[in-house]
Every structure is written in C-alpha cells, then in structure tokens.
Amino acid sequence: MNIKIINKSQHALPNYETNASAGMDLRANITESILLKPLDRAIVKTGLFIELPIGYEAQVRPRSGLAAKKGITVLNSPGTVDADYRGEIGVILVNLSNEEFIVENGERIAQLIIAKHERAEWIAVQELSETARGEGGFGSTGVK
C-alpha cells in the first residue's frame, strides 16, 4: 500500500525494522528537550503529515520498551489519525513513573500502525439476541 507523506522533520521516514513488524517507530521532532515530570503529559510533534486512503486509520501506540523501562506511554492509546486529517502527527506522551524523563529530539517515542477499518450503520431494534455471556461485563469471562 502506498501512503503519501510529507516529512518536515530532521529524521528519516518511519520504517519497519523487520519483515514481520506491524508498527513503525515515530521520532520526536523538537527544537528543545521536553521535561516530563511524574504524571506530566505533553504533545510531542513528529514533523510528519500523511494522507491516508478512506477506510484506513493510523494508530499511534506506545513503544513497549519505553513503557516498561521508563514508564512513558501514549495517553490516548491508541491514538487515531483519521483519513481526512492533514495536520502534523503529534503524540500525547505521559510519564507514569516516579522519575523525571527528558524527551530528546530524534527519540523514538511511539509506533505507528496502519489499519483498515469498517464503518458501521446502526439498526435500531427493541432487543438483542441471547448469548451465554449475556450482560456479564468487566471480568465476567474468566474462570472463577
């Protein structure tokens, strides 16, 4: 699949690191470091602008290494870039650790996954079909 991209950053285009990778790393494109104190959040710009085909979205997800080692994650995970958005991709990072974290220019801050999606049309009804689970909600499907 071909996707149009404008790269106004100082960094190479995102790429797949292996043949089986689902995501591409996004890098911070900033002129000054960003200090994230514990529980602070910031929108970190990437310098990237994309044009997705209708029926696709770009999902912005946390990097597992950054989350596990430093407690830094994407706040609205996964963030969605819609096909009609033409602005710069930004990543909402949050520091869930007890230590300060400094985001540097060029740092790998998130990953981007391109995903196909469907559009739903609602059908208003008075009742839904029965299932074994029924109305069982959060935590109701595990072994008791």
DSSP file (Angstrom, degrees, kcal/mol; ACC not computed):
  #  RESIDUE AA STRUCTURE BP1 BP2  ACC     N-H-->O    O-->H-N    N-H-->O    O-->H-N    TCO  KAPPA ALPHA  PHI   PSI    X-CA   Y-CA   Z-CA
    1    1 A M              0   0    0      0, 0.0     2,-0.4     0, 0.0     0, 0.0   0.000 360.0 360.0 360.0 136.4    0.0    0.0    0.0
    2    2 A N        -     0   0    0      2,-0.0     2,-0.4    50,-0.0     0, 0.0  -0.865 360.0-173.8-102.3 134.1    1.3    3.5   -0.8
    3    3 A I        -     0   0    0     -2,-0.4     2,-0.2    49,-0.1    49,-0.1  -0.996  24.3-124.7-129.1 129.3    0.6    6.4    1.5
    4    4 A K  E     +A   51   0A   0     47,-1.0    47,-2.2    -2,-0.4     2,-0.3  -0.508  35.7 179.1 -71.6 138.2    1.5   10.0    0.7
    5    5 A I  E     -A   50   0A   0     45,-0.2     2,-0.5    -2,-0.2    45,-0.2  -1.000  24.5-155.3-143.5 140.4    3.7   11.6    3.4
    6    6 A I  E     -A   49   0A   0     43,-2.9    43,-2.0    -2,-0.3     2,-0.7  -0.978  14.3-159.1-111.3 126.7    5.4   15.0    3.9
    7    7 A N  E     +A   48   0A   0     -2,-0.5    41,-0.2    41,-0.2    40,-0.1  -0.879  25.0 161.3-111.0 101.4    8.4   14.8    6.2
    8    8 A K        +     0   0    0     39,-3.3    40,-0.2    -2,-0.7    -1,-0.1   0.248  50.6 100.4 -98.1  10.7    9.2   18.2    7.7
    9    9 A S  S    S-     0   0    0     38,-0.5    38,-0.1     2,-0.2    20,-0.1  -0.311  82.2-120.5 -87.7 175.8   11.4   16.6   10.4
   10   10 A Q  S    S+     0   0    0     -2,-0.1     2,-0.2     2,-0.1    -1,-0.1   0.300  88.4  83.6 -92.7   6.9   15.1   16.3   10.6
   11   11 A H  S    S-     0   0    0      1,-0.1    -2,-0.2    16,-0.1    18,-0.0  -0.680  86.2 -93.4-116.6 162.4   14.8   12.5   10.7
   12   12 A A        -     0   0    0     -2,-0.2    -1,-0.1     1,-0.1     3,-0.1  -0.224  56.0 -84.7 -65.5 160.8   14.4    9.7    8.2
   13   13 A L        -     0   0    0      1,-0.1    -1,-0.1    -6,-0.1    -6,-0.0  -0.322  54.9 -92.3 -61.4 148.6   10.9    8.4    7.4
   14   14 A P        -     0   0    0      0, 0.0     2,-0.3     0, 0.0    -1,-0.1  -0.351  55.2-178.9 -58.7 145.9    9.4    5.9    9.7
   15   15 A N        -     0   0    0     10,-0.2    10,-0.7    -3,-0.1     2,-0.4  -0.965  34.3 -97.2-146.0 162.5   10.1    2.3    8.6
   16   16 A Y        -     0   0    0     -2,-0.3     8,-0.1     8,-0.2     3,-0.0  -0.694  26.2-154.0 -80.6 128.6    9.5   -1.3    9.5
   17   17 A E  S    S+     0   0    0      6,-0.5     2,-0.3    -2,-0.4    -1,-0.1   0.796  76.9  17.1 -76.4 -28.9   12.5   -2.6   11.5
   18   18 A T  S >  S-     0   0    0     -3,-0.0     3,-1.0     1,-0.0    -1,-0.0  -0.891  83.7-105.7-135.9 168.1   11.8   -6.3   10.5
   19   19 A N  T 3  S+     0   0    0     -2,-0.3    -1,-0.0     1,-0.2    -3,-0.0   0.755 121.4  45.2 -64.3 -24.4    9.8   -8.1    7.8
   20   20 A A  T 3  S+     0   0    0     -4,-0.0    -1,-0.2     2,-0.0     2,-0.1   0.407  83.1 124.0-101.4   1.6    7.2   -9.1   10.5
   21   21 A S    <   -     0   0    0     -3,-1.0    -5,-0.1     1,-0.2     3,-0.0  -0.399  41.4-167.4 -65.7 135.2    6.9   -5.7   12.2
   22   22 A A        +     0   0    0     -2,-0.1    92,-0.4    91,-0.0     2,-0.3   0.766  69.5  48.0 -88.1 -30.9    3.4   -4.3   12.4
   23   23 A G        -     0   0    0     90,-0.1    -6,-0.5    -8,-0.0     2,-0.4  -0.727  65.9-143.2-116.5 160.7    4.5   -0.8   13.5
   24   24 A M  E     -B  112   0B   0     88,-2.1    88,-3.0    -2,-0.3    -8,-0.2  -0.963  32.7-110.9-118.0 136.6    7.0    1.9   12.5
   25   25 A D  E     -B  111   0B   0    -10,-0.7     2,-0.4    -2,-0.4    86,-0.3  -0.440  24.1-147.8 -70.7 137.5    8.7    4.0   15.2
   26   26 A L  E     -B  110   0B   0     84,-3.2    83,-2.5    -2,-0.2    84,-1.1  -0.854  13.9-148.8-100.2 140.8    7.8    7.7   15.4
   27   27 A R  E     -B  108   0B   0     -2,-0.4    81,-0.2    81,-0.3     2,-0.2  -0.857  19.5-107.8-113.1 145.9   10.5   10.1   16.4
   28   28 A A        -     0   0    0     79,-2.5    78,-3.0    -2,-0.4     2,-0.5  -0.498  25.6-164.5 -66.2 133.8   10.3   13.4   18.4
   29   29 A N        +     0   0    0     16,-2.9     2,-0.3    -2,-0.2    16,-0.1  -0.798  34.6 141.8-121.3  86.3   10.9   16.4   16.1
   30   30 A I        -     0   0    0     -2,-0.5    75,-0.1     1,-0.1     3,-0.1  -0.913  51.6-146.8-131.3 151.4   11.5   19.1   18.7
   31   31 A T  S    S+     0   0    0     -2,-0.3     2,-0.3     1,-0.2    -1,-0.1   0.708  90.9  31.7 -89.2 -22.8   13.8   22.1   18.9
   32   32 A E  S    S-     0   0    0     72,-0.0    -1,-0.2    71,-0.0    71,-0.0  -0.981  92.8-100.8-133.1 147.3   14.2   21.9   22.7
   33   33 A S        -     0   0    0     -2,-0.3     2,-0.5    -3,-0.1    71,-0.2  -0.249  33.8-135.0 -59.2 152.2   14.1   18.9   25.1
   34   34 A I  E     -E  103   0C   0     69,-2.1    69,-3.1    -4,-0.0     2,-0.6  -0.966   9.0-146.9-115.8 123.6   10.8   18.3   26.9
   35   35 A L  E     -E  102   0C   0     -2,-0.5     2,-0.7    67,-0.2    67,-0.2  -0.801  11.0-167.1 -90.8 120.7   10.9   17.6   30.6
   36   36 A L  E     -E  101   0C   0     65,-3.5    65,-2.3    -2,-0.6     3,-0.1  -0.916   6.4-163.9-108.1 107.1    8.1   15.2   31.7
   37   37 A K    >   -     0   0    0     -2,-0.7     3,-2.7    63,-0.2    58,-0.3  -0.403  49.2 -60.5 -77.9 165.7    7.8   15.1   35.5
   38   38 A P  T 3  S+     0   0    0      0, 0.0    -1,-0.2     0, 0.0    58,-0.2  -0.245 128.1   5.7 -50.4 131.0    5.9   12.3   37.1
   39   39 A L  T 3  S+     0   0    0     56,-3.2    57,-0.1     1,-0.3     2,-0.1   0.416  99.9 132.5  69.4   3.7    2.3   12.4   35.8
   40   40 A D    <   -     0   0    0     -3,-2.7    55,-2.4    55,-0.2     2,-0.3  -0.453  38.0-162.7 -74.6 155.6    3.1   15.2   33.4
   41   41 A R  E     +F   94   0D   0     53,-0.2     2,-0.3    -2,-0.1    53,-0.2  -0.964  10.0 177.2-136.7 156.4    1.9   14.9   29.8
   42   42 A A  E     -F   93   0D   0     51,-2.1    51,-2.6    -2,-0.3     2,-0.7  -0.987  32.9-119.1-155.8 147.8    2.9   16.7   26.6
   43   43 A I  E     -F   92   0D   0     -2,-0.3     2,-0.6    49,-0.2    49,-0.2  -0.840  32.5-160.3 -88.9 119.3    2.1   16.6   22.9
   44   44 A V  E     -F   91   0D   0     47,-3.0    47,-2.4    -2,-0.7     2,-0.1  -0.902  10.3-137.4-106.4 120.6    5.3   15.8   21.1
   45   45 A K  E     -F   90   0D   0     -2,-0.6   -16,-2.9    45,-0.2    45,-0.2  -0.384  14.1-167.2 -77.4 153.7    5.4   16.7   17.4
   46   46 A T        -     0   0    0     43,-1.5   -19,-0.2   -18,-0.2    44,-0.1   0.567  33.7-125.5-114.5 -16.6    6.9   14.4   14.8
   47   47 A G  S    S+     0   0    0     42,-0.4   -39,-3.3     1,-0.3   -38,-0.5   0.590  70.3 126.1  77.8   9.2    7.2   16.6   11.7
   48   48 A L  E     -A    7   0A   0     41,-0.4    41,-2.9   -41,-0.2     2,-0.4  -0.847  37.0-177.9-109.5 139.7    5.1   14.1    9.7
   49   49 A F  E     -A    6   0A   0    -43,-2.0   -43,-2.9    -2,-0.4     2,-0.3  -1.000  13.3-172.3-132.1 130.8    2.0   14.7    7.7
   50   50 A I  E     -A    5   0A   0     37,-0.5     2,-0.5    -2,-0.4   -45,-0.2  -0.876  23.6-148.2-129.2 159.2    0.2   11.9    6.0
   51   51 A E  E     -A    4   0A   0    -47,-2.2   -47,-1.0    -2,-0.3    32,-0.1  -0.912  24.3-168.6-125.0 101.4   -2.7   11.3    3.5
   52   52 A L        -     0   0    0     -2,-0.5     2,-0.1    31,-0.3   -49,-0.1  -0.603  25.1-110.7 -88.3 148.8   -4.4    8.0    4.2
   53   53 A P    >   -     0   0    0      0, 0.0     3,-1.5     0, 0.0    30,-0.1  -0.484  45.9 -90.8 -71.3 150.2   -6.9    6.4    1.9
   54   54 A I  T 3  S+     0   0    0      1,-0.2     3,-0.1    -2,-0.1    28,-0.0  -0.381 116.6  41.8 -59.4 138.0  -10.5    6.4    3.1
   55   55 A G  T 3  S+     0   0    0      1,-0.4    62,-2.7    -3,-0.1     2,-0.3   0.387 102.5  88.5  99.9  -0.6  -11.1    3.1    5.0
   56   56 A Y  E <   -C  116   0B   0     -3,-1.5    27,-0.4    60,-0.3    -1,-0.4  -0.919  50.9-171.6-127.7 154.6   -7.8    3.3    6.8
   57   57 A E  E     -C  115   0B   0     58,-2.5    58,-2.8    -2,-0.3     2,-0.5  -0.934  22.2-130.1-134.0 160.0   -6.5    4.8   10.0
   58   58 A A  E     -CD 114  81B   0     23,-2.0    23,-2.6    -2,-0.3     2,-0.5  -0.975  23.8-151.4-109.6 124.1   -3.1    5.3   11.5
   59   59 A Q  E     -CD 113  80B   0     54,-3.6    54,-2.4    -2,-0.5     2,-0.7  -0.846   0.8-151.3 -99.0 126.7   -2.9    4.1   15.1
   60   60 A V  E     +CD 112  79B   0     19,-2.9    19,-2.5    -2,-0.5    52,-0.2  -0.877  27.4 173.8 -97.6 117.1   -0.4    5.8   17.4
   61   61 A R  E     -C  111   0B   0     50,-2.9    50,-2.7    -2,-0.7    16,-0.0  -0.818  33.0 -93.6-124.3 159.7    0.6    3.3   20.1
   62   62 A P        -     0   0    0      0, 0.0     2,-0.5     0, 0.0    48,-0.2  -0.284  35.1-117.3 -66.2 156.5    3.2    3.1   22.9
   63   63 A R     >  -     0   0    0     46,-0.4     4,-2.1     9,-0.2     5,-0.2  -0.870  20.6-142.0 -90.1 126.4    6.6    1.6   22.5
   64   64 A S  H  > S+     0   0    0     -2,-0.5     4,-2.9     1,-0.2     5,-0.3   0.870  97.8  52.4 -61.9 -38.4    6.8   -1.3   24.8
   65   65 A G  H  > S+     0   0    0      2,-0.2     4,-2.7     1,-0.2     5,-0.4   0.913 110.2  47.4 -64.1 -43.0   10.5   -0.7   25.7
   66   66 A L  H  >>S+     0   0    0      2,-0.2     4,-1.7     1,-0.2     6,-1.6   0.878 115.6  46.3 -66.0 -38.0    9.8    2.9   26.7
   67   67 A A  H  X5S+     0   0    0     -4,-2.1     4,-1.2     4,-0.2    -2,-0.2   0.934 117.6  41.4 -69.3 -46.8    6.8    1.9   28.7
   68   68 A A  H  <5S+     0   0    0     -4,-2.9    -2,-0.2    -5,-0.2    -3,-0.2   0.903 124.6  34.3 -70.3 -42.0    8.5   -1.0   30.5
   69   69 A K  H  <5S+     0   0    0     -4,-2.7    -3,-0.2    -5,-0.3    -2,-0.2   0.841 136.2  16.3 -84.6 -34.3   11.9    0.7   31.2
   70   70 A K  H  <5S-     0   0    0     -4,-1.7    27,-0.3    -5,-0.4    29,-0.2   0.534  92.4-118.9-121.1 -10.0   10.8    4.3   31.8
   71   71 A G     << +     0   0    0     -4,-1.2    25,-3.2    -5,-0.6     2,-0.5   0.736  65.4 140.6  75.6  21.8    7.1    4.3   32.5
   72   72 A I  E     +G   95   0D   0     -6,-1.6     2,-0.3    23,-0.2    -1,-0.3  -0.868  21.4 157.5-102.1 127.6    6.4    6.6   29.4
   73   73 A T  E     -G   94   0D   0     21,-2.1    21,-2.3    -2,-0.5     2,-0.6  -0.867  48.2 -89.6-141.6 173.5    3.3    5.7   27.4
   74   74 A V  E >   -G   93   0D   0     -2,-0.3     3,-0.9    19,-0.2    19,-0.2  -0.798  33.9-148.5 -89.0 122.7    0.8    7.2   24.9
   75   75 A L  T 3  S+     0   0    0     17,-2.8     2,-0.6    -2,-0.6    -1,-0.1   0.892  92.7  39.1 -64.5 -44.8   -2.0    8.8   26.9
   76   76 A N  T 3  S-     0   0    0     16,-0.3    -1,-0.3   -15,-0.0   -16,-0.2  -0.351 101.0-147.4-100.9  53.2   -4.9    8.2   24.5
   77   77 A S  S <  S+     0   0    0     -3,-0.9   -16,-0.1    -2,-0.6     2,-0.1  -0.492  78.8  24.4 -78.9 130.5   -3.7    4.8   23.4
   78   78 A P  S    S-     0   0    0      0, 0.0   -17,-0.2     0, 0.0     2,-0.2   0.570  86.9-161.5 -81.0 141.9   -4.2    4.0   20.7
   79   79 A G  E     -D   60   0B   0    -19,-2.5   -19,-2.9    -2,-0.1     2,-0.5  -0.564  14.5-136.4 -76.3 148.1   -4.4    7.5   19.2
   80   80 A T  E     -D   59   0B   0    -21,-0.2     2,-0.6    -2,-0.2   -21,-0.2  -0.928  14.0-163.0-114.5 130.1   -6.2    7.6   15.9
   81   81 A V  E     -D   58   0B   0    -23,-2.6   -23,-2.0    -2,-0.5     2,-0.1  -0.956  26.0-144.3-104.7 113.9   -5.1    9.6   12.8
   82   82 A D    >   -     0   0    0     -2,-0.6     3,-1.6   -25,-0.2   -30,-0.3  -0.351  19.8-112.3 -79.1 159.4   -8.2    9.7   10.5
   83   83 A A  T 3  S+     0   0    0    -27,-0.4   -31,-0.3     1,-0.3    -1,-0.1   0.731 116.3  50.9 -63.8 -23.7   -8.0    9.6    6.7
   84   84 A D  T 3  S+     0   0    0    -33,-0.1     2,-0.4   -31,-0.1    -1,-0.3   0.399  84.8 106.2 -97.4   5.2   -9.2   13.2    6.4
   85   85 A Y    <   +     0   0    0     -3,-1.6   -33,-0.3     1,-0.1   -35,-0.2  -0.703  36.6 171.7 -84.5 131.7   -6.7   14.7    8.9
   86   86 A R        +     0   0    0     -2,-0.4    -1,-0.1   -35,-0.1     3,-0.1   0.308  42.4 104.1-121.0   5.9   -3.9   16.6    7.2
   87   87 A G  S    S-     0   0    0      1,-0.2   -37,-0.5   -38,-0.1     2,-0.2  -0.185  83.2 -70.5 -81.8 178.7   -2.2   18.2   10.2
   88   88 A E        -     0   0    0    -39,-0.1     2,-0.5     1,-0.1   -39,-0.2  -0.444  50.9-112.9 -69.5 138.7    1.1   17.2   11.8
   89   89 A I        -     0   0    0    -41,-2.9   -43,-1.5    -2,-0.2   -41,-0.4  -0.621  39.8-175.3 -73.5 123.8    1.1   13.9   13.7
   90   90 A G  E     -F   45   0D   0     -2,-0.5     2,-0.5   -45,-0.2   -45,-0.2  -0.894  15.9-143.6-118.8 152.7    1.6   14.6   17.4
   91   91 A V  E     -F   44   0D   0    -47,-2.4   -47,-3.0    -2,-0.3     2,-1.1  -0.971   8.6-142.3-119.3 124.3    2.0   12.0   20.2
   92   92 A I  E     -F   43   0D   0     -2,-0.5   -17,-2.8   -49,-0.2   -16,-0.3  -0.748  27.8-171.0 -86.4 102.0    0.5   12.6   23.6
   93   93 A L  E     -FG  42  74D   0    -51,-2.6   -51,-2.1    -2,-1.1     2,-0.4  -0.705   6.6-169.0 -93.4 146.0    3.1   11.2   26.0
   94   94 A V  E     -FG  41  73D   0    -21,-2.3   -21,-2.1    -2,-0.3     2,-0.8  -0.993  19.3-135.8-133.2 142.8    2.5   10.8   29.7
   95   95 A N  E     + G   0  72D   0    -55,-2.4   -56,-3.2    -2,-0.4   -23,-0.2  -0.862  25.2 171.5 -98.6 106.4    5.1    9.9   32.4
   96   96 A L        +     0   0    0    -25,-3.2   -24,-0.1    -2,-0.8    -1,-0.1   0.284  52.1  92.1 -97.0   9.2    3.6    7.3   34.7
   97   97 A S  S    S-     0   0    0    -26,-0.3   -58,-0.3   -27,-0.3   -26,-0.1  -0.353  83.5-118.5 -93.5 178.8    6.8    6.7   36.6
   98   98 A N  S    S+     0   0    0    -60,-0.1     2,-0.3    -2,-0.1    -1,-0.1   0.356  91.1  74.9 -95.1   3.0    8.1    8.4   39.8
   99   99 A E  S    S-     0   0    0    -29,-0.2    -2,-0.2   -62,-0.1     2,-0.1  -0.857  87.3-104.3-118.8 151.2   11.1    9.8   38.0
  100  100 A E        -     0   0    0     -2,-0.3     2,-0.4   -63,-0.1   -63,-0.2  -0.381  33.8-158.7 -67.2 150.4   11.5   12.7   35.6
  101  101 A F  E     -E   36   0C   0    -65,-2.3   -65,-3.5    -4,-0.1     2,-0.6  -0.999   5.5-149.1-133.9 135.4   12.0   11.9   31.9
  102  102 A I  E     -E   35   0C   0     -2,-0.4     2,-0.6   -67,-0.2   -67,-0.2  -0.921   7.7-149.0-108.9 121.7   13.5   14.1   29.2
  103  103 A V  E     -E   34   0C   0    -69,-3.1   -69,-2.1    -2,-0.6     2,-0.3  -0.792  20.4-162.1 -87.0 122.7   12.3   13.7   25.6
  104  104 A E    >   -     0   0    0     -2,-0.6     3,-2.0   -71,-0.2   -76,-0.3  -0.724  30.0 -88.4-104.8 154.9   15.1   14.5   23.2
  105  105 A N  T 3  S+     0   0    0     -2,-0.3   -76,-0.2     1,-0.3     3,-0.1  -0.380 115.5  20.1 -57.4 133.7   15.0   15.4   19.6
  106  106 A G  T 3  S+     0   0    0    -78,-3.0    -1,-0.3     1,-0.3   -77,-0.1   0.325  88.4 144.2  87.6  -7.5   15.1   12.2   17.5
  107  107 A E    <   -     0   0    0     -3,-2.0   -79,-2.5   -80,-0.1     2,-0.7  -0.390  58.9-115.9 -65.9 139.7   14.0   10.0   20.3
  108  108 A R  E     +B   27   0B   0    -81,-0.2   -81,-0.3     1,-0.2    -1,-0.1  -0.689  46.1 165.3 -76.7 114.0   11.7    7.1   19.4
  109  109 A I  E     -     0   0B   0    -83,-2.5   -46,-0.4    -2,-0.7     2,-0.3   0.633  53.8 -11.1-111.6 -18.4    8.5    8.0   21.2
  110  110 A A  E     -B   26   0B   0    -84,-1.1   -84,-3.2   -48,-0.2     2,-0.4  -0.948  62.9-110.5-165.2 177.0    5.7    5.8   19.8
  111  111 A Q  E     -BC  25  61B   0    -50,-2.7   -50,-2.9    -2,-0.3     2,-0.5  -0.956  19.2-142.7-126.6 151.8    4.9    3.5   17.0
  112  112 A L  E     -BC  24  60B   0    -88,-3.0   -88,-2.1    -2,-0.4     2,-0.4  -0.941  14.2-172.5-116.0 128.4    2.5    3.9   14.1
  113  113 A I  E     - C   0  59B   0    -54,-2.4   -54,-3.6    -2,-0.5     2,-0.5  -0.982  16.4-143.2-122.3 130.1    0.4    1.1   12.7
  114  114 A I  E     + C   0  58B   0    -92,-0.4     2,-0.4    -2,-0.4   -56,-0.2  -0.818  29.1 179.1 -92.4 125.4   -1.7    1.5    9.5
  115  115 A A  E     - C   0  57B   0    -58,-2.8   -58,-2.5    -2,-0.5     2,-0.2  -0.983  27.4-130.9-135.0 138.9   -5.0   -0.4    9.9
  116  116 A K  E     - C   0  56B   0     -2,-0.4     2,-0.3   -60,-0.2   -60,-0.3  -0.586  32.3-173.8 -78.7 146.3   -8.1   -1.0    7.7
  117  117 A H        -     0   0    0    -62,-2.7     2,-0.3    -2,-0.2    -2,-0.0  -0.956  17.9-130.8-140.7 161.4  -11.4   -0.3    9.4
  118  118 A E        -     0   0    0     -2,-0.3     2,-0.5   -62,-0.0   -63,-0.1  -0.720  17.0-130.0-105.5 158.6  -15.1   -0.6    8.6
  119  119 A R        -     0   0    0     -2,-0.3     2,-0.3     2,-0.0    -2,-0.0  -0.944  25.1-142.1-108.7 131.8  -17.9    1.9    9.0
  120  120 A A        -     0   0    0     -2,-0.5     2,-0.5     0, 0.0     0, 0.0  -0.631   7.2-154.3 -94.2 149.4  -20.9    0.8   10.9
  121  121 A E        -     0   0    0     -2,-0.3     2,-0.1     2,-0.0    -2,-0.0  -0.995  24.8-128.2-118.8 125.2  -24.5    1.6   10.2
  122  122 A W        -     0   0    0     -2,-0.5     2,-0.5     1,-0.0     0, 0.0  -0.455  15.3-161.9 -74.3 141.4  -26.8    1.4   13.2
  123  123 A I        -     0   0    0     -2,-0.1     2,-0.3     2,-0.0    -1,-0.0  -0.954  18.2-140.2-121.0 107.2  -30.0   -0.7   13.1
  124  124 A A        +     0   0    0     -2,-0.5     2,-0.3     2,-0.0    -2,-0.0  -0.535  33.4 164.6 -71.6 125.9  -32.3    0.4   15.9
  125  125 A V        -     0   0    0     -2,-0.3     3,-0.1     1,-0.1    -2,-0.0  -0.825  44.0-128.3-133.6 172.1  -34.1   -2.6   17.5
  126  126 A Q  S    S+     0   0    0     -2,-0.3     2,-0.3     1,-0.2    -1,-0.1   0.657  89.4  15.4 -96.5 -21.0  -36.0   -3.4   20.7
  127  127 A E        -     0   0    0      0, 0.0     2,-0.3     0, 0.0    -1,-0.2  -0.988  65.4-135.8-151.6 159.9  -34.0   -6.4   21.7
  128  128 A L        -     0   0    0     -2,-0.3     0, 0.0     1,-0.1     0, 0.0  -0.757  38.5 -88.7-112.8 159.7  -30.7   -8.2   21.0
  129  129 A S        -     0   0    0     -2,-0.3     2,-0.2     1,-0.1    -1,-0.1  -0.298  47.5-107.0 -65.8 153.3  -30.0  -11.9   20.6
  130  130 A E        -     0   0    0      3,-0.0     2,-0.3     2,-0.0    -1,-0.1  -0.536  38.0-179.2 -81.4 146.6  -29.3  -14.0   23.6
  131  131 A T        -     0   0    0     -2,-0.2     4,-0.1     1,-0.1     0, 0.0  -0.923  41.6-109.8-137.0 164.9  -25.8  -15.3   24.4
  132  132 A A  S    S+     0   0    0     -2,-0.3    -1,-0.1     1,-0.2    -2,-0.0   0.852 120.4  48.4 -62.5 -34.1  -24.2  -17.4   27.2
  133  133 A R  S >  S+     0   0    0      1,-0.2     3,-1.9     2,-0.1    -1,-0.2   0.874  82.5 167.2 -75.2 -37.9  -22.4  -14.3   28.5
  134  134 A G  T 3  S-     0   0    0      1,-0.3    -1,-0.2     2,-0.0    -2,-0.1  -0.395  70.0 -15.0  61.6-127.0  -25.5  -12.1   28.4
  135  135 A E  T 3  S+     0   0    0     -2,-0.2    -1,-0.3    -4,-0.1     2,-0.2   0.295  92.7 137.3 -93.9   8.5  -24.9   -8.9   30.3
  136  136 A G    <   +     0   0    0     -3,-1.9     3,-0.1     1,-0.1     4,-0.1  -0.391  32.2 177.4 -59.0 123.0  -21.8  -10.1   32.1
  137  137 A G    >   +     0   0    0      1,-0.3     3,-2.5    -2,-0.2     4,-0.3   0.266  39.2  14.9-104.8-135.3  -19.3   -7.2   31.9
  138  138 A F  T 3  S-     0   0    0      1,-0.3    -1,-0.3     2,-0.1     0, 0.0  -0.127 132.4  -3.6 -49.3 119.4  -15.8   -6.4   33.2
  139  139 A G  T 3  S+     0   0    0     -3,-0.1     3,-0.5     1,-0.1    -1,-0.3   0.588  96.5 120.1  77.2  10.6  -14.0   -9.6   34.3
  140  140 A S    <   +     0   0    0     -3,-2.5    -2,-0.1     1,-0.2    -4,-0.1   0.585  63.2  60.1 -87.0  -8.6  -17.0  -11.8   33.7
  141  141 A T  S    S+     0   0    0     -4,-0.3    -1,-0.2     2,-0.1     3,-0.1   0.525  83.6  96.4 -99.2  -4.2  -15.5  -14.2   31.1
  142  142 A G  S    S-     0   0    0     -3,-0.5     2,-0.2     1,-0.1     0, 0.0  -0.289  87.1 -85.5 -80.9 168.4  -12.6  -15.5   33.2
  143  143 A V              0   0    0      1,-0.1    -1,-0.1    -2,-0.0    -2,-0.1  -0.528 360.0 360.0 -71.7 137.4  -12.5  -18.8   35.2
  144  144 A K              0   0    0     -2,-0.2    -1,-0.1    -3,-0.1    -2,-0.0   0.412 360.0 360.0-101.5 360.0  -14.0  -18.4   38.7
